[in-house]
Amino acid sequence: TPPAGSSLPTLFAGLALGSVAVGAVQQRRRAPRSRATGPARRIAVAADGQVRDLLLEDAAEPRFPILSRRPAPEGTFPKLPSSVRPGVVTGQALVDLLDWAKENKFAMPAVNCVSSSSINSCMEAARAMDAPIMIQFSSGGAQFIAGKGLDNKEFHACVAGAVSGAYHVRALAEQYGVPVILHTDHCAKSLLPWFDGLLEANERFFKKYGEPLFSSH
C-alpha cells in the first residue's frame, strides 16, 4: 500500500524516473570512453549543494603539470634554434641545440648537482648569462639528494634521488626561463642497476607526457 498522503500516480511516476536514471547509469558504464580532444572535465557537488565544474589537466599537456596553468615564461635566446625553449630540452630540440653548439664551436657546461640548492644555482647562473646549461647527476650525488635515511638496496636511493632531482629541474627550469639539458654522469658497469632504474623512470614519464624525464644519459 502507498504511504499516507501520497497517490498511486505520483508513486508510479517516481518509480519510473528511478528506473530511467538507473538505466542511464548502466548504459554510461557499458559505453566505451571516447578520447577527449581537450582538457577532461568533471562535475563535483559540494556539501552546500553548489555544482562546480573542475578542470582536470590534459594528459597530453607538454609542460610540467605543477605550474602548467601559469603562462609559460618566454626566454630571450635570439641566436638559439627556434625549437629550443625554456625548460628541459628533449627530442629534436635537444638535437638542434647540440648541433648549434657544434656549429658555433663551443661547449656547454655540465654541472654535477647534489641538492636543490646546487640545481637552483646552476639555473640562476644560466639565467644571468642568458645561455643554456647542462645539469647532471652521478649515482653518488643522486643518493645524496635522496638522503642518508633512505635504504640504497639495489640502488633504490640512487634512483629515487636522481628522479627527484629531475622533477625539481622540470618544475623550475621554465620559471627561471632557461633551456636545460638534463643528463646523468658516468655509469660504470657496476652501476647499471641504477641506470636501468632511470630508464624505467623515463618510460613512465614518456607514457604520460610524451617525452622522457631526462634529456639524455
Secondary structure by P-SEA (a helix, b strand, c coil): cccccccaaaaaaaaaaaaaaaaaaaaaaaccccccccbbbbbbbccccbbbbbbcccccccccccccccccccccccccccccccccccaaaaaaaaaaaaaabbbbbbbbcccaaaaaaaaaaaaaacbbbbbbccaaaaaaaaccccccccaaaaaaaaaaaaaaaaacccccbbbbbcccccccccaaaaaaaaaaaaaaaaacccccccccc
